[in-house]
């Protein structure tokens, strides 16, 4: 579905991605791990067309067609089947929940907006209760649900999620991750950037680790969760102490 082939990306005078290659297959959850500034958000911004690669290719195959994402403007990328739910939620606080949802369907002309609003309110029941209230009056977790629902209103084939659990209480984080798996199970592929590496690896099919704009590790999530480098850097697991040897002066 999505292929990034050796892309180089700059933000102003700084190179933020170096020869990054990754793939996301239809029906997967793929997660990007890395420290702050590693290039995770820049990767998502490149896929959604807000950053342009200076080298390499970004390709999307959906509905039997292949698109060169570097040649498309962000609205065209949305129309091609990609929706971006950005870090920090970025809902329109002065508009109602219902108005925010309708904005997510601004490119659509299929007459099925009402049915999808009902579907979003089934997926996120709190939005039905708050539909006439201002988005800015929602809690952080409720705003995250609204941001995800708004992105899904474009009927994407690929959903980009940037730090959906950021700043949320543990109970709300559990709910958000449950919804992410349900989104995948209903046919939407997910590319996930997430600070909670343990939970991201738990629900993901595959994972990539970015460091200083370069892919350092990749593989099935179930394999990477057991990698000592991932455990120490992202899961808080300390390396096992070395076995004492004769030089330690201890009796064996």
C-alpha positions as CSV (number, residue, x, y, z in Angstrom):
1,X,0.0,0.0,0.0
2,X,2.6,2.6,1.0
3,X,6.3,2.5,0.1
4,X,9.0,5.0,1.0
5,X,12.1,4.3,-1.0
6,X,15.4,5.9,0.2
7,X,13.8,9.3,0.9
8,X,15.8,12.4,2.0
9,X,13.7,15.1,3.6
10,X,14.8,18.6,4.9
11,X,13.0,21.0,7.2
12,X,14.6,24.4,6.4
13,X,18.4,24.1,6.7
14,X,18.2,20.7,8.5
15,X,18.0,17.3,7.0
16,X,15.5,15.3,9.1
17,X,15.3,12.0,7.1
18,X,18.2,10.2,5.5
19,X,17.6,7.4,3.0
20,X,14.5,6.2,4.9
21,X,12.8,3.2,3.3
22,X,9.7,1.5,4.8
23,X,6.6,-0.2,3.6
24,X,3.1,-0.5,5.0
25,X,0.9,-3.3,3.6
26,X,-2.9,-3.2,3.5
27,X,-4.5,-4.3,6.7
28,X,-1.5,-3.7,8.9
29,X,-0.7,-1.6,11.9
30,X,2.9,-0.4,11.5
31,X,4.5,1.7,14.2
32,X,7.4,4.1,14.1
33,X,9.5,4.2,17.3
34,X,12.2,6.7,18.2
35,X,13.3,9.5,20.6
36,X,12.1,13.0,20.2
37,X,13.6,14.5,17.1
38,X,14.2,11.1,15.5
39,X,12.1,12.0,12.4
40,X,8.9,10.2,13.2
41,X,6.6,13.2,12.7
42,X,8.6,14.2,9.6
43,X,7.9,10.8,8.1
44,X,4.1,11.3,8.5
45,X,4.3,14.8,7.2
46,X,6.1,13.5,4.1
47,X,3.4,10.9,3.5
48,X,0.6,13.5,3.9
49,X,2.4,15.9,1.5
50,X,3.3,18.7,4.0
51,X,7.0,17.9,3.5
52,X,8.6,17.0,0.1
53,X,11.4,14.5,-0.3
54,X,14.5,15.9,-2.1
55,X,15.5,12.4,-3.1
56,X,13.8,9.0,-3.2
57,X,10.2,8.1,-3.8
58,X,7.0,8.0,-1.8
59,X,4.3,5.8,-3.4
60,X,0.8,4.9,-2.5
61,X,-1.2,2.1,-4.1
62,X,-4.9,2.1,-3.3
63,X,-8.1,1.2,-5.2
64,X,-6.1,-0.3,-8.0
65,X,-4.1,2.9,-8.7
66,X,-0.6,4.0,-7.7
67,X,0.2,7.6,-6.9
68,X,3.5,9.4,-6.5
69,X,2.8,11.3,-3.3
70,X,5.6,13.8,-4.0
71,X,3.7,15.1,-7.0
72,X,0.4,15.6,-5.1
73,X,-0.8,18.5,-2.9
74,X,-2.2,17.5,0.6
75,X,-5.9,17.7,-0.5
76,X,-5.1,15.4,-3.4
77,X,-3.4,12.9,-1.0
78,X,-6.5,12.9,1.1
79,X,-8.6,12.2,-2.0
80,X,-6.2,9.4,-2.8
81,X,-7.0,7.7,0.5
82,X,-4.6,9.1,3.2
83,X,-5.8,10.9,6.4
84,X,-3.4,12.4,8.9
85,X,-4.4,12.8,12.6
86,X,-1.7,15.1,13.8
87,X,0.1,15.4,17.1
88,X,-1.7,17.6,19.6
89,X,-5.1,16.7,18.2
90,X,-5.7,20.2,16.6
91,X,-9.4,20.2,16.7
92,X,-11.3,23.4,15.9
93,X,-12.1,24.5,19.4
94,X,-14.6,27.2,18.5
95,X,-16.7,24.8,16.4
96,X,-19.0,22.1,17.6
97,X,-18.2,18.4,17.6
98,X,-20.6,17.9,14.7
99,X,-19.0,20.7,12.7
100,X,-15.6,19.2,13.2
101,X,-16.8,15.9,11.9
102,X,-18.3,17.4,8.8
103,X,-15.0,19.2,8.1
104,X,-13.4,15.7,7.8
105,X,-15.6,15.0,4.8
106,X,-15.0,18.3,3.0
107,X,-13.7,16.6,-0.2
108,X,-16.5,14.1,-0.4
109,X,-19.5,14.3,-2.7
110,X,-21.0,10.9,-2.2
111,X,-24.0,11.9,-0.1
112,X,-23.2,9.5,2.6
113,X,-21.8,11.9,5.2
114,X,-24.7,11.5,7.6
115,X,-24.2,7.7,7.7
116,X,-20.5,8.1,8.4
117,X,-21.2,10.6,11.2
118,X,-23.5,8.0,12.8
119,X,-20.8,5.4,12.4
120,X,-18.2,7.7,14.1
121,X,-20.6,8.3,16.9
122,X,-21.0,4.5,17.3
123,X,-17.2,4.1,17.4
124,X,-16.9,7.0,19.8
125,X,-20.1,7.2,21.8
126,X,-19.0,10.2,23.8
127,X,-19.1,12.2,20.6
128,X,-22.9,11.6,20.3
129,X,-23.4,13.0,23.8
130,X,-21.2,16.0,23.0
131,X,-22.2,16.6,19.4
132,X,-23.7,20.1,19.9
133,X,-21.0,21.2,22.3
134,X,-17.8,23.1,21.4
135,X,-14.8,20.9,20.6
136,X,-12.6,23.2,22.8
137,X,-14.7,22.1,25.9
138,X,-13.9,18.4,25.5
139,X,-11.3,16.7,27.6
140,X,-8.0,15.8,26.1
141,X,-9.1,12.2,25.5
142,X,-12.4,13.3,24.0
143,X,-10.5,15.7,21.7
144,X,-8.3,12.8,20.6
145,X,-11.4,10.7,19.8
146,X,-12.8,13.6,17.8
147,X,-9.5,14.1,15.9
148,X,-9.5,10.4,15.0
149,X,-13.1,10.5,14.0
150,X,-12.6,13.6,11.9
151,X,-9.8,11.9,10.0
152,X,-11.9,8.8,9.4
153,X,-14.7,10.9,7.9
154,X,-12.6,11.1,4.7
155,X,-12.9,7.3,4.4
156,X,-9.1,6.8,4.3
157,X,-7.5,3.6,3.3
158,X,-4.4,4.6,5.3
159,X,-4.7,6.5,8.6
160,X,-1.6,8.3,9.9
161,X,-1.7,8.7,13.7
162,X,0.8,10.9,15.5
163,X,1.1,10.4,19.3
164,X,-2.5,9.6,20.0
165,X,-1.9,8.8,23.7
166,X,0.1,11.9,24.4
167,X,-0.9,13.5,27.7
168,X,-3.8,11.1,28.3
169,X,-4.7,9.2,31.5
170,X,-3.9,5.5,31.5
171,X,-7.5,4.5,31.3
172,X,-8.1,6.7,28.3
173,X,-4.9,5.4,26.6
174,X,-6.4,1.8,26.8
175,X,-9.5,3.0,25.1
176,X,-7.6,4.8,22.4
177,X,-5.5,1.7,21.6
178,X,-8.6,-0.5,21.6
179,X,-10.2,1.8,19.0
180,X,-7.0,1.7,16.9
181,X,-7.2,-2.0,16.6
182,X,-10.9,-1.8,15.8
183,X,-10.1,0.7,13.0
184,X,-7.6,-1.7,11.5
185,X,-10.1,-4.6,11.9
186,X,-12.7,-2.7,9.9
187,X,-10.3,-2.3,6.9
188,X,-8.3,0.8,7.5
189,X,-4.5,0.5,7.5
190,X,-2.7,2.4,10.2
191,X,0.8,4.0,10.4
192,X,1.3,4.9,14.0
193,X,3.8,7.1,15.8
194,X,3.5,6.6,19.5
195,X,5.6,7.4,22.6
196,X,4.1,4.4,24.5
197,X,6.4,1.9,22.8
198,X,5.1,-1.1,24.8
199,X,1.5,-0.6,23.8
200,X,2.4,0.3,20.2
201,X,4.4,-2.9,19.8
202,X,1.6,-4.9,21.4
203,X,-1.0,-3.9,18.7
204,X,1.4,-3.5,15.7
205,X,2.2,-6.0,13.1
206,X,5.5,-4.5,12.3
207,X,7.8,-1.7,13.5
208,X,10.6,0.6,12.5
209,X,13.0,2.3,14.8
210,X,14.3,5.7,13.7
211,X,17.4,7.4,15.1
212,X,18.6,10.8,13.9
213,X,16.5,10.5,10.8
214,X,17.7,7.0,9.8
215,X,16.1,3.6,10.1
216,X,18.2,1.6,12.5
217,X,15.9,-1.5,13.2
218,X,12.9,-3.0,11.6
219,X,10.9,-6.2,11.7
220,X,7.8,-7.9,13.2
221,X,6.7,-6.1,16.3
222,X,6.7,-9.4,18.2
223,X,10.4,-9.8,17.4
224,X,11.5,-6.2,18.1
225,X,9.8,-6.3,21.6
226,X,12.4,-8.9,22.6
227,X,15.4,-7.0,21.1
228,X,17.7,-5.8,23.9
229,X,18.3,-2.5,22.2
230,X,14.6,-1.8,22.0
231,X,14.0,-3.0,25.5
232,X,16.7,-0.7,26.9
233,X,15.9,2.4,24.8
234,X,12.1,2.3,24.7
235,X,10.7,-0.2,27.1
236,X,12.7,0.7,30.2
237,X,14.3,-2.8,30.6
238,X,17.8,-2.6,32.0
239,X,20.4,-4.9,30.4
240,X,21.3,-8.0,32.4
241,X,24.4,-7.7,34.5
242,X,27.5,-9.5,33.2
243,X,28.3,-12.8,34.7
244,X,31.1,-12.6,37.2
245,X,34.4,-14.1,36.0
246,X,37.7,-15.1,37.7
247,X,38.9,-11.5,37.5
248,X,36.2,-10.5,39.9
249,X,37.9,-12.4,42.7
250,X,34.7,-14.2,43.6
251,X,34.2,-17.9,44.3
252,X,32.4,-19.8,41.6
